[in-house]
Amino acid sequence: MCGLKNEKKNRMRLNEFAEDVHQVAVDHGWWMDSPSFPEVIALCHSELSEALEEYRKGRDPGEVYYENHAPHGIPFELADVILRILDYCGHEGIDIEKYLEEKNEFNRKRPYRHGGR
């Protein structure tokens, strides 16, 4: 357990990770022509659609596989969605840690199913 505790201590914070994700995208040419906000949202949506397609092909949610050394499967498609979001946050300097914590705290205080059925 001590090793896990030290590992967590040495991990990047989410905002640092977002900056790193964005730098990787910049280094690979994805920001030569900055995508518009609607394009970023569409790209996130396309990654979710790819996760859905993996599911529709009968893949289990935790199943991963590799083709030509490229990772595939629902976990990687979900990772792509998060990476796209973090890339945008890194580009815009959005303090995503702060807003995730704030939103989670707000959700914690909401009524069960937001008061609905």
MDAnalysis code that builds the backbone (N, CA, C; Angstrom):
import MDAnalysis as mda
import numpy as np

u = mda.Universe.empty(351, n_residues=117, atom_resindex=np.repeat(np.arange(117), 3), trajectory=True)
u.add_TopologyAttr("name", ["N", "CA", "C"] * 117)
u.add_TopologyAttr("resid", np.arange(1, 118))
u.add_TopologyAttr("resname", ["MET", "CYS", "GLY", "LEU", "LYS", "ASN", "GLU", "LYS", "LYS", "ASN", "ARG", "MET", "ARG", "LEU", "ASN", "GLU", "PHE", "ALA", "GLU", "ASP", "VAL", "HIS", "GLN", "VAL", "ALA", "VAL", "ASP", "HIS", "GLY", "TRP", "TRP", "MET", "ASP", "SER", "PRO", "SER", "PHE", "PRO", "GLU", "VAL", "ILE", "ALA", "LEU", "CYS", "HIS", "SER", "GLU", "LEU", "SER", "GLU", "ALA", "LEU", "GLU", "GLU", "TYR", "ARG", "LYS", "GLY", "ARG", "ASP", "PRO", "GLY", "GLU", "VAL", "TYR", "TYR", "GLU", "ASN", "HIS", "ALA", "PRO", "HIS", "GLY", "ILE", "PRO", "PHE", "GLU", "LEU", "ALA", "ASP", "VAL", "ILE", "LEU", "ARG", "ILE", "LEU", "ASP", "TYR", "CYS", "GLY", "HIS", "GLU", "GLY", "ILE", "ASP", "ILE", "GLU", "LYS", "TYR", "LEU", "GLU", "GLU", "LYS", "ASN", "GLU", "PHE", "ASN", "ARG", "LYS", "ARG", "PRO", "TYR", "ARG", "HIS", "GLY", "GLY", "ARG"])
u.atoms.positions = np.array([
    [0.828, -1.199, 0.000],
    [0.000, 0.000, 0.000],
    [0.869, 1.259, 0.000],
    [2.002, 1.186, 0.647],
    [2.888, 2.343, 0.715],
    [3.346, 2.754, -0.679],
    [3.635, 1.760, -1.548],
    [4.051, 2.062, -2.914],
    [2.988, 2.830, -3.671],
    [1.717, 2.451, -3.472],
    [0.614, 3.137, -4.138],
    [0.494, 4.567, -3.635],
    [0.692, 4.757, -2.339],
    [0.619, 6.094, -1.756],
    [1.704, 6.996, -2.353],
    [2.921, 6.464, -2.468],
    [4.014, 7.239, -3.059],
    [3.764, 7.502, -4.533],
    [3.184, 6.515, -5.224],
    [2.876, 6.684, -6.639],
    [1.884, 7.824, -6.827],
    [0.851, 7.874, -5.992],
    [-0.143, 8.949, -6.086],
    [0.500, 10.300, -5.818],
    [1.423, 10.343, -4.864],
    [2.092, 11.585, -4.512],
    [2.902, 12.134, -5.680],
    [3.472, 11.228, -6.495],
    [4.341, 11.622, -7.591],
    [3.599, 11.875, -8.897],
    [2.319, 11.605, -8.947],
    [1.546, 11.824, -10.178],
    [1.353, 13.312, -10.429],
    [1.219, 13.635, -11.709],
    [0.891, 15.000, -12.089],
    [-0.518, 15.328, -11.636],
    [-0.731, 16.568, -11.300],
    [-2.082, 17.038, -11.053],
    [-2.775, 17.134, -12.406],
    [-4.098, 17.190, -12.385],
    [-4.860, 17.183, -13.627],
    [-4.539, 18.392, -14.507],
    [-4.369, 19.559, -13.920],
    [-4.030, 20.740, -14.723],
    [-2.651, 20.592, -15.374],
    [-1.707, 20.013, -14.652],
    [-0.386, 19.766, -15.238],
    [-0.498, 18.752, -16.373],
    [-1.307, 17.739, -16.150],
    [-1.530, 16.725, -17.182],
    [-2.168, 17.361, -18.411],
    [-3.131, 18.258, -18.206],
    [-3.780, 18.955, -19.319],
    [-2.750, 19.754, -20.116],
    [-1.835, 20.420, -19.431],
    [-0.788, 21.176, -20.120],
    [0.096, 20.243, -20.936],
    [0.421, 19.069, -20.360],
    [1.246, 18.100, -21.062],
    [0.517, 17.531, -22.283],
    [-0.752, 17.182, -22.108],
    [-1.566, 16.662, -23.210],
    [-1.610, 17.689, -24.343],
    [-1.822, 18.949, -23.982],
    [-1.880, 19.999, -24.997],
    [-0.532, 20.138, -25.712],
    [0.559, 20.080, -24.955],
    [1.876, 20.211, -25.586],
    [2.134, 19.066, -26.558],
    [1.723, 17.870, -26.210],
    [1.864, 16.726, -27.127],
    [1.079, 16.994, -28.409],
    [-0.143, 17.513, -28.268],
    [-0.965, 17.819, -29.445],
    [-0.306, 18.904, -30.301],
    [0.237, 19.924, -29.650],
    [0.935, 20.993, -30.379],
    [2.142, 20.413, -31.102],
    [2.925, 19.610, -30.382],
    [4.137, 19.026, -30.970],
    [3.828, 18.126, -32.167],
    [2.630, 17.577, -32.210],
    [2.251, 16.703, -33.312],
    [1.407, 17.418, -34.374],
    [1.365, 18.747, -34.307],
    [0.763, 19.546, -35.371],
    [-0.735, 19.751, -35.314],
    [-1.386, 19.355, -34.211],
    [-2.846, 19.453, -34.159],
    [-3.354, 20.852, -33.858],
    [-2.458, 21.786, -33.564],
    [-2.898, 23.157, -33.285],
    [-2.313, 24.157, -34.281],
    [-1.824, 23.675, -35.429],
    [-1.334, 24.612, -36.449],
    [-2.464, 25.522, -36.894],
    [-3.627, 24.947, -37.104],
    [-4.851, 25.698, -37.377],
    [-5.782, 25.402, -36.199],
    [-5.834, 26.316, -35.257],
    [-6.610, 26.070, -34.042],
    [-8.052, 25.721, -34.375],
    [-8.533, 24.583, -33.856],
    [-9.935, 24.231, -34.098],
    [-10.859, 25.172, -33.329],
    [-12.025, 25.415, -33.877],
    [-13.016, 26.229, -33.177],
    [-13.603, 25.409, -32.035],
    [-14.266, 26.093, -31.123],
    [-14.909, 25.384, -30.016],
    [-15.915, 24.352, -30.530],
    [-16.778, 24.701, -31.508],
    [-17.699, 23.681, -32.030],
    [-16.967, 22.463, -32.615],
    [-15.820, 22.692, -33.250],
    [-15.051, 21.573, -33.800],
    [-14.501, 20.688, -32.684],
    [-14.030, 21.298, -31.603],
    [-13.531, 20.530, -30.456],
    [-14.653, 19.662, -29.894],
    [-15.844, 20.230, -29.757],
    [-16.990, 19.469, -29.243],
    [-17.319, 18.316, -30.190],
    [-17.292, 18.578, -31.490],
    [-17.574, 17.521, -32.463],
    [-16.530, 16.406, -32.384],
    [-15.269, 16.773, -32.176],
    [-14.220, 15.766, -32.041],
    [-14.425, 14.923, -30.790],
    [-14.842, 15.555, -29.698],
    [-15.159, 14.803, -28.471],
    [-16.312, 13.841, -28.741],
    [-17.314, 14.343, -29.418],
    [-18.472, 13.509, -29.756],
    [-18.059, 12.331, -30.627],
    [-17.159, 12.549, -31.559],
    [-16.730, 11.458, -32.441],
    [-16.017, 10.363, -31.647],
    [-15.270, 10.754, -30.621],
    [-14.613, 9.745, -29.782],
    [-15.656, 8.940, -29.003],
    [-16.699, 9.609, -28.513],
    [-17.782, 8.886, -27.834],
    [-18.476, 7.928, -28.803],
    [-18.651, 8.363, -30.034],
    [-19.261, 7.499, -31.046],
    [-18.387, 6.281, -31.328],
    [-17.078, 6.468, -31.317],
    [-16.177, 5.341, -31.511],
    [-16.284, 4.361, -30.344],
    [-16.456, 4.858, -29.124],
    [-16.666, 3.976, -27.968],
    [-17.958, 3.189, -28.144],
    [-19.002, 3.865, -28.601],
    [-20.273, 3.198, -28.843],
    [-20.127, 2.116, -29.913],
    [-19.380, 2.399, -30.956],
    [-19.167, 1.413, -32.013],
    [-18.430, 0.184, -31.481],
    [-17.476, 0.378, -30.602],
    [-16.786, -0.757, -29.983],
    [-17.795, -1.615, -29.216],
    [-18.675, -0.957, -28.507],
    [-19.715, -1.668, -27.752],
    [-20.642, -2.429, -28.697],
    [-21.031, -1.778, -29.770],
    [-21.943, -2.405, -30.738],
    [-21.288, -3.589, -31.443],
    [-19.971, -3.599, -31.496],
    [-19.246, -4.739, -32.071],
    [-19.152, -5.905, -31.082],
    [-19.682, -5.698, -29.872],
    [-19.665, -6.760, -28.877],
    [-18.485, -6.724, -27.923],
    [-17.741, -5.658, -27.952],
    [-16.587, -5.539, -27.048],
    [-17.071, -5.286, -25.626],
    [-16.414, -5.915, -24.664],
    [-16.721, -5.668, -23.256],
    [-16.155, -4.315, -22.846],
    [-16.759, -3.642, -21.861],
    [-16.295, -2.316, -21.459],
    [-14.825, -2.242, -21.053],
    [-14.275, -3.298, -20.490],
    [-12.871, -3.276, -20.077],
    [-11.920, -3.925, -21.067],
    [-12.443, -4.386, -22.190],
    [-11.624, -5.104, -23.170],
    [-10.766, -4.143, -23.984],
    [-9.503, -4.479, -24.098],
    [-8.587, -3.715, -24.951],
    [-7.905, -4.686, -25.910],
    [-7.540, -4.177, -27.063],
    [-6.824, -4.976, -28.045],
    [-5.963, -4.038, -28.874],
    [-5.040, -4.623, -29.596],
    [-4.069, -3.832, -30.355],
    [-4.048, -4.298, -31.799],
    [-4.038, -3.342, -32.703],
    [-3.882, -3.611, -34.135],
    [-2.742, -2.735, -34.624],
    [-1.718, -3.360, -35.181],
    [-0.531, -2.622, -35.637],
    [0.036, -1.743, -34.526],
    [0.078, -2.282, -33.338],
    [0.600, -1.621, -32.136],
    [-0.267, -0.464, -31.647],
    [-1.402, -0.206, -32.286],
    [-2.310, 0.872, -31.869],
    [-3.354, 0.306, -30.909],
    [-3.567, 0.988, -29.774],
    [-4.544, 0.499, -28.794],
    [-5.974, 0.791, -29.225],
    [-6.861, -0.181, -28.971],
    [-8.279, -0.050, -29.306],
    [-9.122, -0.571, -28.155],
    [-10.390, -0.227, -28.181],
    [-11.342, -0.700, -27.183],
    [-12.017, 0.473, -26.499],
    [-13.096, 0.167, -25.802],
    [-13.875, 1.198, -25.116],
    [-13.005, 2.035, -24.171],
    [-12.129, 1.414, -23.345],
    [-11.325, 2.247, -22.439],
    [-10.472, 3.279, -23.176],
    [-9.923, 2.886, -24.318],
    [-9.088, 3.836, -25.060],
    [-9.917, 4.917, -25.737],
    [-11.109, 4.591, -26.179],
    [-11.970, 5.611, -26.787],
    [-12.424, 6.609, -25.724],
    [-12.739, 6.114, -24.528],
    [-13.097, 7.028, -23.428],
    [-11.892, 7.889, -23.041],
    [-10.713, 7.279, -23.058],
    [-9.492, 8.050, -22.790],
    [-9.323, 9.151, -23.828],
    [-9.627, 8.846, -25.090],
    [-9.516, 9.859, -26.148],
    [-10.436, 11.047, -25.893],
    [-11.636, 10.786, -25.392],
    [-12.563, 11.880, -25.075],
    [-11.940, 12.778, -24.008],
    [-11.448, 12.161, -22.960],
    [-10.853, 12.928, -21.860],
    [-9.624, 13.685, -22.340],
    [-8.802, 13.028, -23.154],
    [-7.611, 13.705, -23.677],
    [-7.977, 14.903, -24.545],
    [-9.014, 14.777, -25.361],
    [-9.454, 15.921, -26.177],
    [-9.900, 17.080, -25.283],
    [-10.647, 16.752, -24.235],
    [-11.119, 17.788, -23.307],
    [-9.933, 18.440, -22.605],
    [-9.007, 17.620, -22.117],
    [-7.836, 18.171, -21.431],
    [-6.966, 18.983, -22.374],
    [-6.849, 18.551, -23.617],
    [-6.097, 19.314, -24.613],
    [-6.685, 20.717, -24.738],
    [-8.001, 20.787, -24.857],
    [-8.656, 22.096, -24.975],
    [-8.463, 22.919, -23.702],
    [-8.597, 22.285, -22.557],
    [-8.391, 23.001, -21.288],
    [-6.967, 23.540, -21.198],
    [-6.000, 22.727, -21.622],
    [-4.607, 23.177, -21.625],
    [-4.403, 24.352, -22.561],
    [-5.038, 24.307, -23.714],
    [-4.940, 25.404, -24.687],
    [-5.532, 26.691, -24.137],
    [-6.675, 26.587, -23.488],
    [-7.391, 27.771, -22.991],
    [-6.984, 28.182, -21.576],
    [-6.146, 27.375, -20.921],
    [-5.737, 27.686, -19.553],
    [-6.875, 27.513, -18.548],
    [-7.794, 26.607, -18.833],
    [-8.929, 26.351, -17.943],
    [-8.444, 25.525, -16.750],
    [-8.748, 25.978, -15.562],
    [-8.400, 25.270, -14.327],
    [-9.420, 24.158, -14.117],
    [-9.260, 23.071, -14.859],
    [-10.262, 22.004, -14.854],
    [-10.359, 21.316, -13.502],
    [-9.264, 21.247, -12.756],
    [-9.326, 20.656, -11.412],
    [-10.323, 21.423, -10.544],
    [-10.199, 22.718, -10.568],
    [-11.074, 23.575, -9.759],
    [-12.537, 23.352, -10.126],
    [-12.825, 23.339, -11.424],
    [-14.223, 23.240, -11.849],
    [-14.789, 21.837, -11.647],
    [-13.958, 20.823, -11.777],
    [-14.419, 19.462, -11.474],
    [-14.764, 19.327, -9.991],
    [-13.889, 19.857, -9.139],
    [-14.147, 19.788, -7.693],
    [-15.396, 20.574, -7.326],
    [-15.542, 21.764, -7.897],
    [-16.709, 22.594, -7.601],
    [-17.998, 21.919, -8.072],
    [-17.981, 21.372, -9.275],
    [-19.179, 20.719, -9.816],
    [-19.521, 19.463, -9.023],
    [-18.510, 18.705, -8.629],
    [-18.764, 17.504, -7.832],
    [-19.367, 17.866, -6.475],
    [-18.890, 18.933, -5.878],
    [-19.441, 19.377, -4.591],
    [-20.884, 19.840, -4.762],
    [-21.170, 20.541, -5.848],
    [-22.538, 20.947, -6.145],
    [-23.432, 19.716, -6.305],
    [-22.956, 18.726, -7.084],
    [-23.731, 17.500, -7.296],
    [-23.966, 16.749, -5.987],
    [-22.980, 16.774, -5.094],
    [-23.097, 16.103, -3.806],
    [-24.286, 16.642, -3.006],
    [-24.579, 17.910, -3.174],
    [-25.636, 18.573, -2.393],
    [-26.993, 18.559, -3.083],
    [-27.066, 18.042, -4.288],
    [-28.335, 18.003, -5.017],
    [-29.240, 16.926, -4.434],
    [-30.540, 17.079, -4.594],
    [-31.433, 16.035, -4.119],
    [-31.310, 14.786, -4.997],
    [-31.738, 13.680, -4.451],
    [-31.712, 12.398, -5.157],
    [-32.371, 12.553, -6.507],
    [-31.662, 12.170, -7.565],
    [-32.120, 12.274, -8.954],
    [-32.612, 13.683, -9.289],
    [-31.998, 14.646, -8.623],
    [-32.321, 16.071, -8.831],
    [-33.779, 16.366, -8.517],
    [-34.361, 15.571, -7.622],
    [-35.762, 15.774, -7.244],
    [-36.758, 15.147, -8.195],
    [-36.250, 14.497, -9.263],
    [-37.147, 13.862, -10.242],
    [-37.439, 12.422, -9.865],
    [-38.136, 11.755, -10.749],
    [-38.497, 10.357, -10.482],
    [-37.388, 9.452, -10.806],
])
